Amino acid sequence: MPHVYLGNQGTLNGLTSGDAFFNRLGASIAEKTYCESGSSTAWIMTVGATGGLDVESLAYAKYIIVWAMNMINTNLHAWPFILEAKKKGAKIVVIDPVRTRTAKQADWHIPIKPGTDAALALGMMNVIIGEDLVDHDYVKRYTLGYEELKARAAQYSPEKVAEITGVPVSDVRKLAREYATTQPSAIREGVALERSRGGGDAIRAITCLPALVGAWRHVGGGAVEMPIWDFPFKFDKICRPDWIKPGTRVINELELGAALTGELKLDPPVMSLFVHNSNPVSQAPAQNKVVQGLQREDLFTVVSELFITDTARYADILLPATLQAEQYDLQVTWGHLYMMVNQPAIPAPGECVPNVEMFRRLAKTMGFNDAYWDMTDDEMLREFYDWDSPALKGITLELLKEKGWMRLNVGTPDKRAPHAEGNFKTPSGKCEFKASAAEGGNFVVPVWRSMYEGMQPGEPLDPVPDYIASYETPHSNPQLAKRYPLNLISPKPHGFLNSQYANEAVQQKRQGEQFVLINPQDAKKRKIESGEYVRVWNDRGSFEGKAELTEDVMPGLVMANLGFWSSLSRTGNTVNACSADRHCNLGQAGTYSDSLVDVALV
């Protein structure tokens, strides 16, 4: 029977035992590209698997660009370091289509049309190179492909960039000059950058900027995308890709609806589905298609969960999972450089078990006699990390249990400058403006696909980053825009963690009901007043929410947060009813913010 499973990333009780179990079972490989996959591919192509700038070192920066991230909602632990820098005189710039909570606390908010960030980055390069603000010594010593990048940037004059992005010419020039000449300068890159057709190249272009101006020379200079790359995992030991049979097919999780409904032609079709650490009915694009697929009478579905989520409602078998407070784990994070031990605060009730124990039991039931399934939790943790790595010098599992958390041995925030003398993790050891990894075509970083190296997407890639227009905008698709003239973006919520906690009364009160931010100009055309319920729709589906008229969104743009549960919504649908199951140009990431819609009173 052909199987596929869905599981979000995690640690001992997340990615680890699940990937190994399904590789041993012979299931289809699930590409877990809900978020960070396009960012990871772009980052690794440019600077390699490096943690980059430490978020704590932001306190030492003099010029900070928060690019496509609402940190006060989704990266709050790093915000105090930016406030510390601000007290010392640093300028804080936020580039975002929406005047978010974070943008309102910045010194300068630059509104930008969704999906045009690569054009702005290339326009900054145009000014930096044209006005000779380049750190030529750093570029000569520690970069590759400067002449090619220079030629690409020459195609993006500030005037052209202003037309594409909506950012005024004067602001393009001012941003470039201030960023290049105020050192150390830092960029906090948001995952939202990948959520349109050209999102991968946007991240590549932005990641080139610090090397161009020599920002990496300084403590507090450079860029931060996801520090997880500094943690010395042994992913092959964790995921056991050696158990994957050659030629095993890959199914991308964002195409779940297409895979289950038969739109994606699979032979044989998917007949069983296992879901853990994931809620695709809420989080996957093309929501109506996902639900249609889950309703198949011949589909056997197993869900491991804490609650009856929108996805769990379709389970044939529901397995009770533990809360974080009920399980043992060694955790890392995508946002800082600390290892943390999670000790159970309370015993798990009833039949609830952690993921690792669930998969042990399933493996034994299925007759898997590999030593992997006999390891204790501690034995797994000792096997899954390189404890001899310099990054773990002075750190042991025993000390972690005693202290609770310990910082990686990768330099202190006041001294850490990992690429002051190059030492990038690319094949050349340099920041690659012209990426050598492009020769192999498009790829998903193996950690997001059970460490499977086979069956990569492989589409041809330009080795130098460029601006790639979105699938759905009034400029790129004028015919579609005649019917659906508004761009819809769906950022993460303030009160939930993706879809987690969206069923809890206290968090529902904090987040409020589903709202739709709309500019007063667009609302006036549609005779919509604040507080009225509106329908947002396109050919893929629709959802409803309460209109909030605000200048915080540009004309032509509407915003509705991701994460609400369909079963708790007004109509049984949420914002992902309108999103498409397409991919950005790198890493098979989703294009959640690349949708045209219209809005009307209910």
C-alpha positions in Angstrom: 0.0 0.0 0.0 1.5 3.4 -1.0 2.0 5.6 2.1 2.9 9.2 2.6 3.3 11.0 5.9 3.3 14.6 7.0 5.4 15.8 9.9 6.8 19.2 10.7 10.4 19.8 11.8 11.5 19.2 15.3 14.0 17.3 17.5 14.0 14.0 19.3 10.2 14.1 19.3 9.8 15.8 16.0 11.7 15.2 12.8 13.9 12.4 14.2 12.0 9.2 14.9 9.3 10.0 12.3 11.7 10.4 9.4 13.6 7.2 10.4 10.4 5.2 10.8 8.9 6.1 7.4 12.2 5.7 5.6 12.3 2.2 7.2 8.7 1.5 6.2 9.3 2.5 2.6 6.9 5.4 2.5 7.0 8.1 -0.1 9.3 10.9 0.9 7.5 14.0 2.2 9.1 17.3 1.3 8.4 19.4 4.4 8.5 22.9 2.8 5.8 24.8 4.7 8.4 27.4 5.7 12.1 28.1 5.5 12.8 25.7 2.6 13.2 28.4 0.0 15.1 30.5 2.5 17.4 27.6 3.3 18.2 26.9 -0.3 18.9 30.5 -1.1 21.0 31.1 2.1 23.1 27.9 1.5 23.6 28.8 -2.2 25.0 32.2 -1.1 26.8 31.8 2.2 26.5 28.1 3.0 25.2 26.3 6.1 26.3 29.0 8.5 24.4 30.4 11.5 25.5 33.9 10.3 24.9 36.9 12.5 23.9 36.1 16.1 20.6 37.7 17.0 22.2 38.8 20.3 24.9 40.6 18.4 22.2 42.9 16.9 22.7 44.9 20.1 26.1 46.1 18.6 24.7 47.1 15.1 24.4 50.7 14.1 22.0 50.2 11.2 19.4 47.4 11.3 17.0 46.4 8.5 14.2 44.1 9.5 13.2 42.7 6.1 9.8 41.0 5.8 9.5 40.0 9.5 7.0 41.2 12.1 9.4 40.5 15.0 7.1 41.6 17.7 4.7 38.9 16.6 7.0 36.1 15.6 10.6 36.8 16.8 9.9 38.6 20.1 12.9 37.1 21.9 15.3 39.0 19.5 13.5 42.3 19.7 15.2 43.5 23.0 18.6 43.3 21.3 17.3 45.7 18.6 15.9 48.0 21.3 19.3 47.9 23.0 21.0 48.9 19.7 18.4 51.7 19.2 19.2 53.1 22.7 22.8 53.4 21.6 21.7 55.3 18.5 21.2 52.6 15.9 18.6 53.3 13.2 15.9 50.7 12.7 14.3 50.2 9.3 11.4 47.8 8.6 10.7 46.8 5.0 7.2 45.3 4.8 4.0 45.7 2.8 2.1 46.2 6.0 2.7 48.8 8.8 3.0 46.1 11.4 3.5 46.3 15.1 7.2 46.1 14.4 7.1 48.8 11.7 5.4 51.1 14.1 8.3 50.9 16.5 10.9 51.4 13.8 12.6 54.7 12.8 11.6 54.2 9.2 9.0 51.9 7.6 9.4 51.3 3.9 6.2 49.9 2.4 6.8 47.6 -0.6 4.6 45.7 -3.0 4.5 42.0 -2.1 7.0 39.8 -4.0 9.2 42.7 -5.2 12.0 42.5 -2.6 14.6 41.2 -5.0 14.2 44.3 -7.1 14.7 46.6 -4.1 17.9 44.6 -3.1 19.2 44.9 -6.6 18.4 48.5 -6.8 20.3 49.1 -3.6 23.3 47.3 -5.2 22.9 49.6 -8.2 23.4 52.6 -6.0 26.1 51.1 -3.8 28.2 50.1 -6.9 27.4 53.2 -8.9 28.4 55.5 -6.1 31.4 53.4 -5.1 30.2 52.5 -1.7 31.5 48.9 -2.1 34.1 47.4 0.3 36.4 46.5 -2.5 38.9 44.8 -0.2 36.3 42.5 1.3 34.8 41.8 -2.1 38.2 40.9 -3.6 39.2 38.6 -0.7 36.0 36.9 0.3 33.4 36.9 -2.5 32.9 35.2 -5.8 31.1 36.6 -8.9 31.3 40.3 -8.3 31.4 41.3 -12.0 28.4 39.2 -12.7 26.5 40.7 -9.8 27.5 44.2 -10.9 26.2 43.5 -14.4 22.9 42.3 -12.9 22.5 45.2 -10.6 23.1 47.6 -13.5 19.8 46.4 -14.9 17.9 47.8 -11.9 18.1 51.6 -11.8 16.3 53.3 -8.8 13.7 54.5 -11.3 13.0 51.0 -12.6 13.0 49.7 -9.0 10.5 52.4 -7.9 8.2 51.3 -10.7 8.4 47.7 -9.7 8.3 48.0 -5.9 6.3 51.2 -5.2 9.3 52.5 -3.1 10.1 56.1 -4.2 13.4 56.7 -6.0 14.7 58.9 -3.3 14.0 56.2 -0.7 15.9 53.5 -2.8 18.9 55.8 -2.9 18.7 56.8 0.8 18.3 53.2 2.0 21.3 52.1 -0.1 23.6 54.9 1.1 22.7 54.6 4.7 23.0 50.8 4.7 26.4 50.9 3.0 28.0 53.7 5.0 26.6 53.0 8.6 28.7 50.1 9.9 28.1 47.7 11.4 24.9 47.2 9.4 22.6 44.2 10.0 19.7 42.5 8.2 17.1 40.3 9.9 15.6 38.3 7.1 12.0 37.1 7.4 10.6 33.8 6.1 7.9 35.9 4.4 10.4 36.7 1.7 10.0 33.2 0.2 6.2 33.3 -0.1 6.0 34.5 -3.7 7.2 33.1 -7.1 10.6 34.9 -6.9 11.0 34.6 -3.2 14.1 32.4 -3.3 16.0 34.9 -5.4 14.9 37.7 -3.2 16.7 36.0 -0.3 19.7 35.4 -2.4 19.9 39.1 -3.4 19.4 40.3 0.2 22.0 37.8 1.5 24.6 39.2 -1.0 24.3 42.8 0.5 26.4 42.4 3.7 29.4 41.0 1.7 29.1 43.8 -0.8 29.6 46.5 1.8 31.9 44.5 4.2 29.3 44.4 7.0 30.5 40.9 7.9 33.8 42.4 9.1 32.2 43.7 12.3 30.5 42.4 15.4 26.8 43.1 14.8 27.3 43.2 11.1 25.9 40.7 8.5 22.6 38.9 8.2 20.7 36.3 10.1 18.3 33.9 8.5 18.2 30.7 10.7 21.0 30.0 13.2 20.1 26.3 13.3 23.0 25.5 10.9 25.5 26.1 13.7 24.1 23.2 15.7 26.2 20.0 15.1 23.4 17.5 14.2 24.2 14.1 12.7 21.2 14.2 10.4 22.1 10.9 8.7 22.0 9.2 12.1 18.7 10.9 12.9 16.8 10.3 9.7 18.5 7.1 8.4 18.5 7.9 4.7 20.3 4.7 4.1 16.9 3.0 4.6 15.5 4.8 1.6 15.2 2.6 -1.5 16.7 4.2 -4.7 14.0 5.7 -6.8 11.6 6.3 -4.0 9.2 9.0 -5.0 8.9 12.4 -3.4 5.6 14.2 -2.6 5.7 17.8 -1.5 3.5 18.5 1.5 2.2 21.7 -0.1 0.7 19.5 -2.9 -1.2 17.3 -0.5 -4.6 18.2 -1.9 -3.4 17.5 -5.5 -1.8 14.2 -4.4 -5.0 13.0 -2.6 -7.5 14.1 -5.2 -5.6 12.7 -8.2 -4.8 16.0 -9.7 -1.2 15.1 -9.2 -0.9 11.9 -11.3 0.7 9.3 -9.0 1.1 5.7 -9.8 0.2 4.0 -7.6 -2.0 6.6 -5.8 -1.7 7.5 -2.2 -3.8 5.1 -0.2 -2.7 5.9 3.4 -1.7 9.1 5.2 0.0 9.6 8.6 0.0 13.1 10.1 2.0 14.2 13.1 3.2 17.6 14.2 1.1 19.1 11.4 -2.4 20.5 10.7 -2.6 20.7 6.9 -6.3 21.6 6.7 -5.3 24.9 8.3 -1.8 25.4 7.2 -1.6 23.9 3.7 -2.5 25.9 0.6 -5.5 25.1 -1.6 -7.5 24.3 1.4 -10.7 23.1 -0.4 -8.6 20.6 -2.4 -7.0 19.2 0.8 -10.4 18.7 2.4 -11.7 17.0 -0.7 -8.8 14.6 -0.7 -9.2 13.8 3.0 -12.8 13.0 2.5 -11.9 10.0 0.2 -13.6 6.9 1.5 -10.7 4.7 0.3 -8.0 6.8 2.1 -6.7 5.4 5.4 -5.7 8.3 7.6 -3.9 8.2 11.0 -3.3 11.4 13.0 -1.3 11.8 16.2 -2.6 14.9 18.0 -3.4 16.7 21.2 -6.8 18.0 20.1 -9.4 17.3 17.5 -7.9 19.7 15.0 -9.4 20.4 11.6 -7.2 17.7 10.2 -7.8 15.2 13.0 -11.5 15.3 12.2 -10.7 13.2 9.1 -8.7 10.5 10.9 -9.6 6.9 10.8 -7.3 6.3 13.8 -6.4 9.1 16.3 -3.3 8.5 18.4 -3.0 10.6 21.6 0.2 12.7 21.8 1.9 14.4 24.7 2.1 18.1 25.4 5.6 19.6 25.5 5.3 19.8 29.3 4.8 16.1 29.4 7.8 14.9 27.4 11.6 14.8 27.5 13.5 16.5 24.6 16.7 18.2 23.7 15.6 21.3 21.8 17.2 23.8 19.5 15.6 26.7 17.9 15.5 28.6 14.6 16.2 31.9 16.4 19.2 31.7 18.7 22.3 29.7 19.6 21.3 27.8 22.8 20.6 24.2 23.4 17.8 23.5 25.9 16.7 20.4 27.8 12.9 20.0 28.1 12.2 17.9 31.2 8.7 16.7 31.7 6.9 18.9 34.2 4.0 16.5 34.7 3.4 12.9 33.7 1.5 12.2 30.5 -2.1 11.3 31.1 -3.8 8.1 29.9 -2.4 6.6 26.7 -0.6 9.8 25.5 3.0 9.1 24.4 5.8 11.2 22.9 6.4 10.8 19.2 9.7 8.9 19.7 7.9 6.3 21.8 5.0 6.1 19.4 7.3 5.3 16.6 9.3 2.8 18.7 6.1 0.9 19.4 5.0 1.1 15.7 8.4 -0.2 14.6 8.3 -3.1 17.0 4.7 -3.9 16.0 5.8 -4.0 12.3 8.7 -6.3 13.1 11.5 -3.8 12.6 14.4 -5.3 14.6 17.0 -2.6 13.9 19.0 -1.4 16.9 17.7 2.1 16.3 14.4 1.1 17.9 16.1 -0.3 21.0 17.9 3.0 21.9 16.7 4.9 24.9 16.0 8.6 24.7 19.5 9.5 26.1 21.2 7.0 23.8 19.4 8.6 20.8 20.5 12.1 21.9 24.1 11.0 22.3 23.9 9.4 18.8 22.2 12.3 17.1 24.7 15.1 17.9 28.4 15.4 17.3 29.4 15.9 20.9 33.1 16.2 19.9 32.3 19.3 17.7 34.0 22.5 18.8 30.6 24.1 19.0 29.8 21.7 21.9 33.0 22.1 23.7 32.2 22.2 27.4 28.7 21.0 26.8 27.4 17.6 27.8 24.0 16.0 28.1 24.5 15.7 31.9 25.4 19.4 32.2 22.4 20.4 30.1 20.1 18.4 32.4 21.6 20.2 35.3 21.6 23.7 33.9 18.6 23.5 31.6 20.3 25.4 28.7 23.7 26.2 27.4 25.0 28.4 24.7 26.9 26.9 21.8 30.7 27.5 21.8 30.6 29.7 18.7 31.8 33.0 20.2 30.1 35.5 22.5 27.7 38.1 21.2 30.1 41.0 21.9 32.9 39.3 19.9 31.3 37.0 17.4 32.0 38.0 13.8 32.0 34.6 12.0 32.8 35.9 8.5 35.1 38.8 9.3 37.7 36.9 7.2 35.4 35.0 4.9 35.2 31.4 6.0 31.8 30.9 4.4 30.4 27.4 4.2 30.1 27.4 0.4 32.2 25.2 -1.9 34.6 28.2 -2.5 34.7 29.3 1.1 33.4 32.7 -0.2 30.1 34.5 -0.3 29.0 33.4 -3.7 27.3 36.3 -5.6 27.4 33.8 -8.5 26.3 30.5 -6.9 28.2 27.4 -7.8 25.3 25.3 -6.4 23.1 26.6 -9.2 24.9 24.1 -11.6 22.9 21.2 -10.1 19.5 23.0 -10.6 16.8 23.7 -8.0 17.0 21.7 -4.8 15.4 21.2 -1.4 17.9 21.1 1.4 18.0 17.4 2.4 17.0 18.0 6.0 13.6 19.1 4.8 13.2 15.8 2.9 14.4 13.1 5.3 18.0 13.6 4.1 17.0 12.1 0.7 19.3 13.3 -2.0 17.5 11.7 -4.9 14.6 13.0 -7.0 15.4 16.7 -6.5 13.4 19.2 -8.5 16.4 20.1 -10.7 14.9 23.0 -12.7 17.6 25.2 -14.2 18.7 28.2 -12.0 20.4 31.5 -12.9 23.6 31.5 -10.8 23.2 35.2 -10.2 20.1 36.4 -8.3 17.4 38.3 -10.2 14.0 39.7 -9.7 11.3 37.3 -10.8 7.8 38.7 -11.0 5.0 37.0 -8.9 2.4 34.7 -10.4 -0.5 36.9 -9.5 -0.3 40.7 -9.5 -2.1 43.4 -11.6 1.2 43.9 -13.4 2.2 40.2 -14.1 -1.4 38.9 -14.7 -3.6 41.8 -15.9 -6.3 39.6 -17.2 -6.8 37.8 -13.8 -6.6 41.2 -12.1 -9.6 42.4 -14.0 -11.6 39.9 -11.9 -9.5 39.9 -8.8 -7.7 43.2 -8.4 -6.4 42.9 -4.8 -3.2 41.2 -3.6 -3.8 39.0 -0.5 -1.1 38.3 2.0 -1.4 36.0 5.0 1.3 36.5 7.6 1.6 34.6 10.9 -0.8 35.7 13.7 0.1 37.4 17.0 -1.9 35.1 19.3 -1.2 31.7 17.8 1.9 29.7 16.8 0.9 28.8 13.2 -2.4 27.0 14.0 -1.4 26.1 17.6 -3.4 27.6 20.4 -6.1 28.8 18.0 -8.6 26.6 19.9 -7.8 28.2 23.3 -10.1 30.8 24.6 -7.4 33.0 26.1 -5.5 33.1 22.8 -8.6 33.6 20.8 -9.3 36.7 22.9 -5.8 37.9 22.4 -5.9 37.4 18.6 -9.5 38.3 18.0 -11.7 36.8 15.3 -10.6 36.6 11.7 -10.1 40.1 10.4 -9.3 41.5 6.9 -7.2 44.6 6.7 -8.2 46.8 3.8 -7.1 50.2 2.7 -9.9 52.9 3.0 -9.6 53.6 -0.8 -10.4 50.0 -1.7 -13.1 49.8 0.9 -14.8 52.9 -0.3 -15.0 51.5 -3.9 -16.8 48.4 -2.4 -19.0 50.4 0.1 -17.4 48.6 3.1 -17.2 50.1 6.5 -15.0 49.0 9.4 -16.5 46.3 11.5 -18.6 44.8 8.7 -18.2 41.2 7.6 -16.7 40.7 4.2 -16.1 37.8 1.9 -12.7 37.4 0.3 -12.6 35.1 -2.7 -11.0 33.9 -6.0 -11.4 30.9 -8.2 -9.8 28.6 -5.6 -12.2 29.4 -2.7 -13.3 32.0 -0.2 -13.4 32.9 3.5 -15.1 35.6 5.6 -13.8 38.0 8.2 -14.4 41.4 9.8 -13.2 44.3 7.8 -10.7 46.7 9.4 -10.1 49.9 7.4 -6.6 51.1 7.8 -3.8 52.9 6.1 -1.5 50.3 7.5 -2.0 48.4 4.2 -1.3 50.0 0.8 -4.1 50.5 -1.7 -4.5 47.3 -3.7 -3.5 45.0 -0.8 -5.5 43.1 1.8 -4.2 41.1 4.7 -5.6 38.3 6.8 -3.7 36.2 9.3 -3.0 32.5 8.8 -3.7 30.1 11.6 -7.4 30.2 12.3 -9.2 26.8 12.4 -11.8 26.1 9.8 -14.1 24.5 12.3 -14.1 27.7 14.4 -14.6 30.1 11.5 -17.8 31.7 10.2 -18.0 29.6 7.0 -15.8 26.6 7.5 -13.0 28.1 5.5 -9.9 30.2 6.3 -7.4 32.3 4.4 -5.7 29.3 2.7 -8.9 28.6 0.8 -7.6 31.3 -1.5 -4.0 30.3 -1.7 -2.5 28.3 -4.5 -0.4 25.1 -4.2 2.4 26.5 -6.3 6.1 26.9 -5.4 8.6 29.7 -5.3 11.6 29.5 -7.5 13.8 27.8 -4.9 13.4 24.9 -2.5 9.8 24.1 -3.3 8.6 26.7 -0.8 5.0 27.9 -0.9 3.7 31.0 -2.5 1.1 31.9 0.2 1.4 35.7 -0.4 1.1 35.4 -4.2 -2.7 35.5 -4.7 -5.2 37.9 -6.3 -8.6 38.2 -4.7 -11.6 40.5 -4.5 -13.5 41.5 -1.4 -17.2 42.3 -0.9 -19.7 42.7 1.9 -21.2 39.5 3.1 
